[in-house]
Amino acid sequence: MAAPKGNKFWEIRAKHGRDRLLSDPEALREDCIAYFQWVEDNPLWENKVAQFQGGVVEMPVAKMRAMTIDGLCLSLGIGYSTLRDYATRDGFQDYSEVIQWAESVIKNQKFAGAAADQLNANIIARDLGLRDKTDVDHGIQANNPIADLIRQISGKTIDPNG
């Protein structure tokens, strides 16, 4: 059954809208730290084969787990767009500072891991937007006599006097 026309039930609500997903900036910082600690406490494992006393032995070796923004969002229970909203919305400056700090921690951990050869440097470089860039200019210079000849030929006229 629908509410009667002209009702004012909305006025007696205890609150309007849903609660914030991230309650306050300090709680966000603590949740970020909990994610960072989880990453440190839960490395990836790889089985290495080695020879020991004449026999072949398999042994697990801990590998560094890279921190990611997506992993942070999963840990926080929010989507990436929600994190961006908290980082950019007016009136959320305290959240924005915490999010920038968390992004810096994540970038630093990835860079340090790649530099120490604990993470794949090519993948991390692409993720961080790092690249070697070489600009090659194939343009023709204006005062080049060959370029002048090409320009005259492309115009299908050659000045016989010069």
N, C-alpha and C positions, 0 to 999 in steps of 0.2 A: 504494500500500500504506500502510495506516495505521501510526502508531507503535505499538510494543508496549505493552500495559497495564503500568502501574507504572513507566514510563520516567522518567528524571530529566534528559532532554536540556535542559530549560529552565534547569537549574542551570549549565550550561557556556556559556551565552550570554555574549558580550562585553558586551552592554548590553541593557537592557529598555526597550521602547517606542521611539517614533521621536524623532528630534532635534527640538529646538525650531525653529519656523519663523523666529523672530527670535532670533539667537544671543545677543546681549547688548544692553543699553540703548545703549551708545555706537555700536554698529554700526547700531542702529535710527535714532539721531539722524543719523548720516552718510547713511543711505539716505533719510531725510526731506529732508535738505539737497540731496541729488542730485535728488529729485523737484522741489523748489522751484526749483532751478537749471534743470531741464529745462523747467518751465513758463515761466520767464523767457526762455529761449533759443529757445522754439518758440511764438511768438505765432500767433494766428489771422490769416489774410489775407483782405482784402476788396478787390475790384476797384472802384475809384472812377473815374467818368467825369468828365473835366474838359476845358475848352477851353484850348488852348495855341497861340498864334500863328495863330489862325483855324481850327485843326483840332481835332477831337475826339480826345482821348488817354485811353486806359485806363491806370491806374497802380495797382499793388498798394499797399495801405496796411496796415501791421501794426496789429492790434487786440489788446488785452490778453486773455490767456487766464486765466480764473478758476481758482484752485486749489480742489480739492474733496477731501473725505475719500475718496470713491469713487476718484478719480484716484490718491490716495496709496496706497490699498489695492491698486489694480491695479499700481502701480509696485513695491510691496513683494512682490507675488505672494501676497497673502493675502486672505481674505474679510473683510467688515466685522465679522462676529461674532467672528472671531479677534482683530481689533484691539480690540474691546470686552472680550474675555476678558483680554487682556494689560493693559488699562487698569483692570480692576476686580478681578482675582483677588488673593487674599491672597498675600503673598510676592513680588509683582511691582511693588512701589512704585517702583523705578527706571524700569521700563517705563512705568508710569502717568504719571510726571512728564514723560517724553519725549513721550508721546502727548498730554498736556494742552498742552505747549508747541507741538507741531505743530498741534493744533486752533486754538490762539490765533493762530499765524502765518497759517493759512488764513483764519480769520475776519477778521483785520486786513487781509489783502490784498484780500478781497472788499469790505469796508467802504470801504477807501481807494479802490479802483477805482470803486465806485459813487459815492462822494462826488466824485471827479474826473471823473465822467461818462464813464468809460472802459468801464464795465460797466453793464448795464441795472439801474437802481436798483430797479425794481419786483420783478424776479426775485431780486435779491440780498436785498432787504428780506424777502421771503417766506422765502427760504432761511435767513436768520439769525434769523427769528422776530420781526422788527421790524414794528410796525404802529401806526397811529394808532388809539386806542381812545376812543370816546366812550360813556359810560354815560348813558342817558336813563331816568329813573324815571317811569313812568306810573302809579304807585301813587296811591291816594287817601289824603289825609292824614286823621288821626283827628279833628281839631277843625274839619273843614270842614262847614258846615251842609248843603250839597248832598249830601255823602257820607252824612250822617246820614239824609237823606230817601231816598236810594237804598237804604240798608240797610233802612229801614222798609218800603219798597215791595217789595224783594226778599223780605222775610219775610211779605209780604202782609198786614201789619197796620200801620195808621197810628194813632198815639195822637191822638185829637181834642183833647186838652188840651195838647199840646205838640209 
